[in-house]
Amino acid sequence: MRTERHAKLALRVALASLTIVVFGFGMYVSVQGFIQNRRVAEGVPTTAQASQEQEAEAPSETKPDDNSVANYQVAPDMPRFISIESQGIKARVLRIGLTGDGAVGAPNNVHDGGWYEGSAKPGEGGVSLIVGHVSGISAPGVFRNIDQLNPGEVISVERGDGTVIRYRVDATESFPANNVDMAKALSYSKVEGGEALNLITCHGSFDGASQQYTERLVVYTTRI
């Protein structure tokens, strides 16, 4: 009986959804349960690599100049830029990992996107996740209008080697801030086993008392 109880407990932990926690305007996505899900489903290591830890403070609102954007370089197989054609958005994509408290660090500038290094690299199969701010204290963020994306619109990612990968928007989904299905955000593809890029940002109204947005928005896309 004891072994059976432990097995049931392990299963509940492995399948648990996680809560996204927002500190001020910096968005942090809790992924500890997702790491367990992926270890069970895909055999990845339980210890995730943490990179670019950031403090719980508002991100920079200084817009990168054209020269900084043009000269931004990453490894050949890494995402360099994300473009949302219908919204005139082209932004750098930074590599982000887990902070010391087990959350995904958001980009430190509201004008940049952040590829979570625990997700698939664009162009290499699986599901990629890019995080972006909806706003800073006074400036709109790179994902300020992704709630207006419609099925069929195109998002593209340019890698460091110049390869451009295009994705078609399938759907958007809003979650209460305290009940976000991160397992889905990090694994869902409209085509089973297909390659996908999912985006996530804050959504809803900003609650001054809790210093949090009331919702999170996920955009699901499939590679064209």
N, C-alpha and C positions, 0 to 999 in steps of 0.2 A: 504493500500500500504506500509506503514511504517513497519508493522509487517511482510509483505511478504518479503521486502528487508532484514530485520534482519534475517529471516529464511534462505534466500538464502546465506547471508554472513556467517552464522553459518555453513551451509553445506559445503561451500567452505573451511572454516578453518578446519573443521573436516576431509576433504579429502585431504588436502594439503600434498605434499611430503616435506621432509626436506632436509636441506643441512648439510653435515658433515664438520665440521671445524677442521683443524689440526693446532695445535700450535707447531711449531718446529717439533720434532719427536714424541711428545706425541699425540696420536690420541683421539679426542673427538667426539662423535657422538651426533648430535642434535636430541632430541626426543620429543620436546614439542608437535608438531603436532601429533606424534604417541600416546602420552598419551591421547589426545582428541579422536583419533580414537578408542582406546581401551575402553575409557569410554562409547562411543556411542555403539560400537559393543558388548562389553563384560560386561559392567557395573562395571568396576574397578574404584577405587577412582581417582579423578582428581589430588590429591596431592600425588606425588610420593616420596618415601623415598630416601633421599640422603645419600650416604655412601662413605667413602674413597675419599673425595675431594682431588684433587691433583693440584699442581701448574703447570703453563704452562712452563715446563722445560723438558729436555731430561730425559728419564727413565734410571734407572741403567742398566749397561751391565754386572754386576757381575753375573756369573753363579752360581746358588745355588749348594752347594756341595751335595754329595749323602746322607749324614746324614740329612741335612735340608729337602731334598725331602722325604726321608723315614719317617721322623717324622712329616711331615705336616699333621695336623688334621683339620677336619671340622665337622659340625653337620651331623648326620646320613643321612639326606635327601638332603644334599648339594653336589654339584659337587666338587670332590677332585682333580682328574687328568683328563687330556684329552690326548688321544693317537692317533697318526696317524700312523697306522701300516706300510704302504708302505714307509713312510719317516723316520722311526725310531725315531719318536717324542713321548716323554712322558713328560708332563709339569704339574706343579701345576695350579689349577684354583682358582683365587682369586675372592672374591665377590666385585663387583663394582656397584656404584649407580650414581645418578646425582650429579654433582658439583653445586656450588652456582649459576652458570649462566645457569643452565638447560641443561647441556650436560652430556653424559655418560663418566665417568672417565676411561681411559685406565689403564691397569696394570702398576705399577711403576717399573717393571723389564721387559726387552725385552724377557726374557726366560719364562715368565708366561703368561697364558691365563686369561681372565677376564669374568666371567659370570655376565651378566647384571641382577640385581635383579628385574627389572621390567618385565622380561620375565619369562616363565615357568621354574620350576625346572626340570631338566632332570629326566625322569621316572614318571612324574606326569601328563602327557598329555599336549597338546599345543605345542607351539614353543619356544625353548630355543635359546638364542643368546650368543655366546662367541666371545669376541673381543681379538685380538692379534696384536702385532707389527710385521711388516715385517722386520724392522731393527732398530738399534739405530744409533748413530753417526758413530761407527766403527765396531759394531758387528751385525751379522744377528739375526733376531727375530724368535720367535717360529713359526710364520706363513710365514716364508720366501719363502716356496715353495708350498703354497696351490694353487697357480695358475696352478700347474702341476697335480693336482688331476683329475682323470678321473671318469666318471660314473661307479659305481659298487665297487669302493674302499671303505674301511671300516674305520670309525672313531669311537672311543669308549670313553665313559666317565665313570669313576669310582666314585661312591658316597662315602660319609663318612662311610656308613654302609658296604662297600665292594661290593655292587651291581655294576655290570658292564653292561652298556647299550650300545648297538652297533647300529650304524647308517650307512646306505649306501649312498654314494655320488650320487646325482641325476644330478646336473648341477652346473656350475659356471656362474657368471654374473658380468660384469664390468660396472661401471657407471662413468661418468665424476664427478670429485670431487664436483662440484657445483650442481649436479642434481642426488643425490642418492635417490632411492626409499626405504626409511627406513620403511615405512608401510609394504612393501613386505618383507623386511629382517626380520621383527619382527612378521610376520604372515603367511608366505608362507609355505605350506606343499604340496608335490606332491599328497598325498592322502588327499582329502578334510576332514578336521576335524581330521586328523592324527597327530601323534606325530613326531616332527622334531627338528633337531639341525641345526642352521645356523651359519656360521662363517663369520666374516668381518675383513678386514685389508686394509691397504693402498696398492696402486698398481700403475703401470705406472712409469713414470720418476719423479725424484725429481727436482722441480723447485727452484733453489737457490734464485731467486728474491722474490718469494712469501713464500719460506720456507714451501712448501706443495708438497705432491705427487699429480700428475695430475688426478689420478683415485682412485676408491675404488673397491675392489673385494669382492663379496659375494659368499659363497659356500652353496648350499642348500643340505640338507641330510634328509633322512627319517629313522625312527627307523625300525630296522630289527625285 
